[in-house]
Amino acid sequence: MSSTGAVLGDVAEFVRGINFKPEDVVSPTTLGAVACLRTKNVQAELDCVDVWGVDERFVKRADQIVSAGDILVSSANSWNLVGKCCWISELPWKTTFGGFVSVLRADRQRMDPGYLYRWFSSDRTQATVRSFGQQTTNISNLNTARCLTLPLKLPTLPDQKRIAALLDRADALRAKRRATLALLDGLSSAVFLEMFGEAGTTKPSWPSGELASLIVDGPQNGLYRPSSDYGRGVPILRIDGFYDGAVVDMAALKRVDISPSQRRPFELAEGDIVINRVNSIEYLGKCALIPKLIEPTVFESNMMRFRVDLSVIHPRFLVQVLQTWELKSQILGRAKRAVNQASINQQDVGSFRVPLPPLSLQREFVTRVAAIERLSSAAKRSALALDSLFASLQHQAFNGEL
């Protein structure tokens, strides 16, 4: 494949967005208004759920109206998001864009817009673009002039279109895999709703009990160590290490230096449940079931740990119950609120009332969830393989090897 060297400014331009005040925002369907895109709309794909409108008089130039094939770039954002971009396809309204975003527009005589998007959105280019951000107190502003000096290989237009189409097909496979994962992520909750109802109380005859009567060990608050003790030692679970009832990645946990005798009271075991006792109000009570561990692991002081009576309640079922609206309302009702956070104590946790359907039904739920989690694990492995393939294709494409 033949190609020539160029810089971005030879084949594309940045167009700055329009300026207006918050009080100028109207519905995009208002007579005389145009739709207006902003940083919130720049997602992996253009997000058109919440699009503002402004009077058309704010559009001073024809090039401030977007067209299919433009690339919307976040040009003023937090440092880790500046330069983020998305593709603009056909839109149902006449549309402009605000001052915190820019449009990257190809010279179509030399550059295929699809090829430009795939190059600009690639991991390597995005990392370079972020480094061009000029940091202020709370925001990073993209230096578009520096971006225009970025070198790139410029194949012939037919080759650009071929490469863009190949990357589009590969990315479509990744999108389908992400959609599959999203469906699987919500399937456990759907199975719970089908079997037990929203709060686990579909059958009026099912008893309920205070959580304290089901606990055989705990609740126990976690370990506090100064920051100087972190960086070595055994893994320690912190509140950022679990979401949606599960530990995200045991291998990624931070480590803390602690002797075996100090460690033992705070060691986690498979089947334990941890729950946030101090956090922002929306995350207070967030919980997780501890999986099988390959080395001693402890838990931090802003959570508590407990173990339940397996002859009465299954811990996986209980973790799902703790994520229902009914239990969350109990958590919020007991929360002690401070300026930036809220807390619950051991007595609060013990007082939670939980439903107690037959253990056989709980076990059926756990079996069905385990099957879902196996499918999810396989889908995640497939997604990682597709991501690796896509990264390899990008590398070849933009190094003149495709």
Phi, psi and omega in degrees: 000123179276147178206159176241160177274146178205170168246159186306321182295343177286335191232001182202166177220154170263136176245127181282150180280178183274161177250137177200169181258157179306325181287352178275352183288133177226177174292141179296346179269001180296140179302129179084005182258159170238150174293151183223118179275152180215185186301325180300332182280348181274094176241191178305323168236155180304124181264112182254018181290322184231086181251129177282170170229151174220159177298141184297342180295341179285345178275110187269338184224153181296330183286355176271009171259127183282157176221161180303134182101349172289159177241120180273124186240131175284109187255355173214110188198183172298156189303327184276355181243349181296135182093347177303143187220164173210158182275140176254119174261197179297134180247151183281354182229161167292127194224137173242196182208150187276178188288344180268001174234162174228163173250129172263120188236128183281147165280102192290351175283339182237339188226125173285128182303322179296320178294317179300316180298314181296323178290313185291328182273357180294153184303317183296313180294319180299320179297320179293316180299318179299326180291345178273359179291137178260109189282132168247199185301308185236006188213154176244131181255128182288130175274091184292331178298319177293322178302322182292348177268359181296130179280149174208154175278138186240092175292176174296158180302316177301321178291323176301314181296320179297315181294316179299319180295320179297315179292326176299316181295318179295320181290329178296323176297318178297319181296320178295321179293320177297321179295321177298315179297321179297319178294317180295325180299326181268357187287325179299317178296322179294320177296318178300314180299318180297319186274326191232350186084173186303316184254012180078022186232041180300318182265117181300336183281348179292136178283171171223165181206162174288142182301327181303327181284349181257351184270131178254347178207117181105194358293147180229131176288155186276192189267135171251130174223146178294158183300334180294341180273355182272155178112351180205166177101219184262157178297146176230128179278127178244172187292343177272006185263001180212146180212151174051039173084004184220150172287132188289308185204103182299326183292341183266001182295146173290166182240152181226141181272116183207143181286159179303322181291324177287331186284321193305318181296343185246012180287138175271157176223155178304132181095349174295156173241133174247148181217137178296131175252342177222124180187178170297156190300325183288339180253359178299132180087001175303139189224169177203151173266131183280128179277185175296135184252146180257353176205160179305134184221137182244176182229150189277166192288341182273016172223170173231157183238143173211160177237146186247164178284108186291346178279352183241320185216141177271132184299327179293321175297316182296320178300321178293320177299318182295347179260004180279161180298326184294317178288324178297324178293326175295319179299312181296325180292336181258357186294137171262115189263137173241193186298307186243005182204173178222165183213157169229157180246182183297322179295322177300311181299316179297335183274353180299133176266129183234148179287153182229072174294169181305141182300327179297323179288322176300317181293325176298317177301314182297321178297316180293321178294321179299321178296319177297317182294328175294317176299319180296319179297318178295320179293323178293321177296319178296320179297319178296320179296319178294321177298318179296317178298317181296319179297321178295318178297318177301313181302314181294319184298317187264009171244016175073027186251001179255000000 
